[in-house]
Amino acid sequence: MIIDSHCHAGRGDLLTAPWNTDAPMESYLRRARRAGIERTVVFPAFHTDYVTANRELARVVDQWRPRLVGFAMVNPKNDAGRVREMVREAVVRHGFRGLKIHGHEAMPTREVCEAAREFRLPVIVDVAGKAHVIDMFAPQYPKVNFIIAHLGSFADDWRAHERVVEQLARYPNVYADTSGVRRFDYLVLAVKRAGARKLLFGSDGPWLHPALELNKIRLLGLLPAETNLILGDNARNLIFARPSQGDGQSQVPFAGQSSCGDHLAFVV
Ligand SMILES: [Zn+2]
């Protein structure tokens, strides 16, 4: 099963660029279906209020279930003091399975990492080229799995790619997604240095074409088992493990957290 681990859905409210205005699903889902992508991890577009954005995302995920899987977005700075409550709502009410943090807003704080650890959620972090912060949060929270978006930089920052490749090799809890990485040889280097177990295929849809991004993984020319790790097996292991309900003991049913009971089992 091919899983796209990086896509956006829903509307932003800033209206200055596509990524803070709208992330429509129709064309993305058509393209993804043609490309053989069966599941897609989605998180909101940039927004000034992620409580609202996460709720809207939940409605989009419900509309396209089971193809879409939600990740909650939080702004570690603006949402300071309410992160745990937001994460709890995301997991228990919406059935979300991870967090997304964007470094243009703020980097992961202790509050974010502790919520991720408590609810056993992976955290996708766009460090926006500032790969040095990974050396801070990754060893502080070894039980939290961090997925570094765009191999560290959407802006082709090769220094960030180089550093993230080293961090993939060094930290067991650091992974990266391939979305938007144009400098192809850094993907080659990442597999060589860190192994196929450390990369997840992502598209950065709907703004990038999922089939185009998927073809990059094919072009790596890896063994089928390695290709399968990147295209879906790694995501399945990281994202679809059971999250905790937050009390450290009981577990929410596997992909069945919705109060309305329509969250069908996400069996992959
Ligand atoms: Zn993105």
Residues whose N, C-alpha, C, O or C-beta is under 5 A from the ligand:
A	BS01	ZN	D204
